[in-house]
Amino acid sequence: MSSLNKKFPRLLPEPIRKGMKVTELIDGAFKAYNGGRLAEACRLFEGKMLAGDGTVGMSLTGALTPAGLGIAAIVPLMKAGFVDWIISTGANLYHDLHYGLGMELFAGSPFLDDVTLRKEGVIRIYDVLFDYDVLLDTDAFVRQVIQGPEFQRSMGTDEFHYLLGRYVAEREKKLGIKETSVLSAGYRYGVPIFTSSPGDSSIGMNVAAMSLRDARLSIDVNRDVNQTAAIVYAAKSSGSTSSVFILGGGSPKNFILQTEPQIQEVMGIEERGHDYFLQCTDARPDTGGLSGATPGEAVSWGKIDPDNLPDCVVCYADSTITLPLITAYALSKVPPRKLKRLYDRRDALYEDLRTQYFKHGKIEKIEHRTDVTKPKAGRSGRSVVGKGKANGK
């Protein structure tokens, strides 16, 4: 008998049959290559990332909301308590507004004549089409909203998106539609939504234009860096887990992962890294870009806990394929979790991180620590190895 029998499951899937459930299909037929990685991703998400009330952060890159994945997948995950905080490109949040404002987008073709589309006033995002007026009406909505007195000050992007989401939720109610927008869901379910590049989208462009009219809204990026680190520190210092669910790569991927170096390297607070790492991407690691950087590389930066590296999964596939399947799998396997409503606790989390920074941080060079064999410690300093982990982890 081969020694493989003792180490690995036999590759002998059952034939696909009519009426199979998504969970049966993924567990039964997705056995190798990136199909196998997708099955591992599904099981990691439902079996470990969502276990023990762990905190799950999601990063969004690529044109996901224009394709309708905000409504189809991201909002259901937020509503179920499966995504506790988000970092997104500004573009995804801008195009998310179209749905929350009841505007129409259409499934088209990537092979249309773009010169003709320009003459007809049609915008194309690969095979997604919409009228140019959708942009103009969305721009007008943003400009009108941010004239409100609550916006006339400096704030982090989580607060900005929460306030903006409130107006979107009001518009949804007026139009008789619901749960169409990630921004309104963030407001409704207390899920903080950040963007790592607030000026790099039409939302930021409209904020910039209004500054020429003496609007006093400004984005506090320092608050964002510390606020996201505070969310991660709160999870880890309580003995729970911190997981990252990365769709695509880019700046949001770095922003969600840099929370750990902010805690360890910059603030001098002892920590070991995020517990679980799940990425769906088409970026390759050999080009040296962050989008394709592996979880193993992230370990070297202190971004990922080395103990949990075997549980990290990278699925090299389009997020428009993987996200609906992972969402359906998780919703079928895991009951809804109690909402953490991290936004409601933002100030308390921020102040707790500030206290720890003043206790451990300094202006001079911080002592270099590479000993990853030390027991993990919670807020009380007691070992919390394995606490909040599933499957004996």
N, C-alpha and C positions, 0 to 999 in steps of 0.2 A: 504494500500500500504506500502511495506517495506521501511524503511528509507534508505536502501542501494541504492535505485533508485536515491536518491538525491546526493549521494557521489561517486558512481562508475558506470561505463558503464556496461550494461548488457552483459553477456558472451553468445553471440549467433552468432558465425561466419558463413559466407556464405560458402557453399560447394566449395571445390577446383575444378576448371574446367580446361579443356584443354586450353593451350595457355595463362595462367595467367602470367602477368609480375611479376618480382621479388618484386617490390614495393607493388603490389596488394596481393601477397602471404604473405609477412611479415605483412602488415597492417591488412589483413583479417583473417589469420589463426594462427599467432603466438600470442596467447592470454594469456598463463599461463606458470608457471614454468620458466625454462630458455629460452623457446621459447618467453615467454612474456618479459623476460629481454633483449633478443636480439632485439625484436621490439622496446623496450624503448631505447636501445643503438643506433639503427639506427636513431630514431627520435631526440635523444639528439645530435648526431653528426651533422645531417643535419640542425636541427632546431635552435640549440643554439651554439654549438662549432664553426660552420662555419658562424654564423650570425655576422653582425656588424664588419666584417674584423678582427675577433679575431685571436690570434696567437695559433696555434695547434702544440704541440710537441708529437712525437710518440716514444715509447720505444719498442724494439724488443728483445724477448727472446724465446728460443726454435728454432728448426731447420726449420725456415720458408723459407729462400732462397733456401736451397737444394730442397725443395718441389715445387719450381717454383713460390712462392708467391711474390717474388720480382718483376718479370715480370708481373704476373697476377694482382696484387693489389697495391703493395707499389709504384711502379713507376707511374702508372696511378694517384694515389692520389697526388704524388709530382707534376706531370705535370699539374694537375688541380688546383694547389695551395691550396689543402686541408690539406697538411702536410708541415709545415714550418721549422721544425727542427727535428732531429732524434738522439736518443741514442740507440745503438745496442750492442749486444755481438760482440766480434771480430770474432767469428766463423761464424755468419751470413754474415758478410762482406767478409770473406775469401771465403766462398762457393758462394757468389754472384759473385766473380771474375770468377768462372768457366763459368758462362753464358756470361759475358762480353767478355771473351776470346774465345768464340765459342766452348767450350768443351761440351761433351755429358754426360748427366745424364739420368738414366732410371728408369721407374716405375717397381719395382720388387715385392718382397714378404718378409714379416717379418719372414717367416718360412723356410728360406734356411739354409744350413749347413755352419756355419761360418768358420769351419776348411777348408772345400773345397774352400770357397771363398778366404781365405787367400792364399791357394796354387795356385789359379788361378789369383791372383793379383786383386781381386775385393773388393772394399770398400762398406760397408753397413751402411746406416743411417736408421734404422728401415726397411722401404720398398723402400728406394731410393738407387740405385746402380750406381757405376761408377768405372772406371778403376783406379788402383793405380797411373798410369801415369798422371792422372788429377791432383793429389796432387803434383807430382814432377814437372810438367810443370807450375803449378800455383806458386809454391815456386820459381822456376827459374825466372818467370816473376817479382815477387816482389823483389827478390834480385837484378836483373838487373836494375829495375826502380829506386830503392832507392840509387843506386850509383851516380845518377845525382847530379849536383852541388847544385840544389835548395833544396835537402834533407840534406845537410851537416850542420845541425844546430839543435837547439832545437825548437820545435813547438808543438802546441796543436793538439789533434787528429782531430779536424775539418779541420785544415789546411793540415795535413798529408793526410787525406782522399780526400780532394779537389784536391790536386796535384796528388794523385794516380788515382783519378777518371778521370783526364784529360788524362792520359795515356790509361786508359781503353776505354775512348771515342774515342781516336785515333785508337785503335785496332779494335773497333766495326766498325768504318768507313772503315778501310782497309779490313775487312772481309765482308763488305756489310750487316751488321746487325745493328739494332738500338733499343734503349730503352729496352735492355735486362738486364741492371745492375743498381742496386740502387746507386752504387758509381758513375757511369758515369752520372746518372740522377742528383745526388747531385751537381756535377760539372756543368752540363748544366743548371740547374734551380736555382743555388745559394742556395741550401738547406744545412745548416751545418749538418754534420754527426759526432757524437762523439761516442767513446766507453768508457765505465766506467772501463774496465779492459784491457788496451792495451797489456799487456804481456800474456793474457790468450787466445791465439788463434795462428794459424799457421802464421798469419801476424806478430804478435809480436815475434814469435819464429824466423822467418827469420830476423827481425830487430835485435834481440839479437845476432844471428849468425854473421851478418855483422859487429856488433860492435867489434867482435874479429879480424876483418880485418881492424880495425881502422876507420870504417865508423863513422861519427860524428853525425848521426841522433839520437836524444833523444826526448822522449815524455814529454812535460811539463804538468803534471797532475794538477798543480796549475792553469795554464791558463784555463784548461777545467772546473774546478770547478767555477771559476769566470766568464768565458765566458758564460756558460749555465745560471748562475744567471743573467748575464747582459741581456740576451735575454728575460727572464721573467720580469725583472724590466722594461725594455723598453716598453713591452706590458702594464703592469699594470700602470706605471706612466703616460702613455699617455691617460689613461681612457678607454683603450680597455680591452679585456679579454685574459686570459691565460688558455688554456685547455691542459689536458694530456690524450692521447689515449695509454693505456698500454696493450701490447700483452704479456701475460705470466706474469712474475714477476722478481725475481732475482735482480742482481746488477743494470741493466738498470732502473728498476722501482724505486729503491731507488735514483739513480742518478738524474732522472728527477724530483722527488718530493723534493729532498733535496735543490733544488734551492731556495725555499721559506725560510726554516730555515737559509740558508746561508745569505739571505737578511735581515731577521728579527733578528734572534738569534745571529749570528756572527757579522754582519756588523752594527747592530743597526738601520737599516732603517725601518721605520714604514710601514708595509704591512699586508695584511689579508689572503693571500694564493691563490692558483690557483682557478679559477672560476668553471671549470668543470672537472670531473673525470670520465673516461670511461675505464673499465678494462675487458678484456676477459682472464679468467684463469681457471685452474683446481685445484688450490691450496686452501686448507681450511684455515679458519682463526683461528681455535681452536688449531693449533699446535704452534702458536706464531711466525711463520716465516713471514718475510716481504712480501714474494710473496702472501700470503693470507690475509695480513692486509687490513682491510676495509677502505673505505673513512672516516667513522666516527672516526676511530682511527687516521687517518691522520689529522683530524681537531684538535685533541688534541696537535699535534706537530706544528700547524700553517701551515701545508702543503696545506690545503684546506680551502677556505673561508666558514665559518659556515653558512652564509646566503644561500649558494647554495647547501648545503648538500642534500636536497630533490631531486636535479637534478642529483646527482651522481649515476652511474649505474655500477654494477658488474654482468657480465654474466658468469656463471660457465659452460664454454664450450670450446672446443678445438679451438684455433685460426685459424687452417686450415679450420674450418667450418665457424666461425664467420666473419673473415676478408673478404673473397670474397663476402659474403652477405652484409655486411656493406658498402663495396666499391661500389657494384652494386647499392645499395639503394641510396647512396649519389650522385653518378654520374648521376643517373636518376632524382634526385630531385633538385640539386643545380647546377647552371651554374658555369663554371670555374671562379676562383677568380684571381685577379691580383697577380702575384708572388711577395712575399715580398723580396726575394733574401737577406735574412739575412746575408748570408756569406759576401756579398759585404760591409756590414756595420759593420763587426765584430769589427774593431778597434775603431770606433766611439762609439759603444754600450759599449765596454769594458772601455773606458775612462770615459764615463758618469757614469758608476757604480763606478769607482774609485773615481770620484769627490764626489759622494754621500757618499761613505764610509768614506772619510776623513772628511766630514762634520758631520757625525752622529756617526761613530764608534770610539772605543777606545780600549786600551789594558786592562784596568781594567774591572771589571765585569760590564756588561751592565744592565741597569735598567730593571726589569721584568715587562712586560706589558701584561695584560690579558683582557683588556677592548675591546671587539669585537663589542661594540655597537656604537663606534665612526663612524661618516661618513667617507666614503672612500674619499681620496684626490688624485688628479692628480698632475702633475708636478708643477702646479701653486698654489697648496694648496686648490683649490676650490673643493667642493663636486662633486663627479662623480658617485653617487649612481645610478645604473641602466644604465649608459652610455654604449653603445655597447652591451647591452643584448637584447635577443629576447623574445617575448611573455610577455612583461611587466616586465621582471626581471631587 
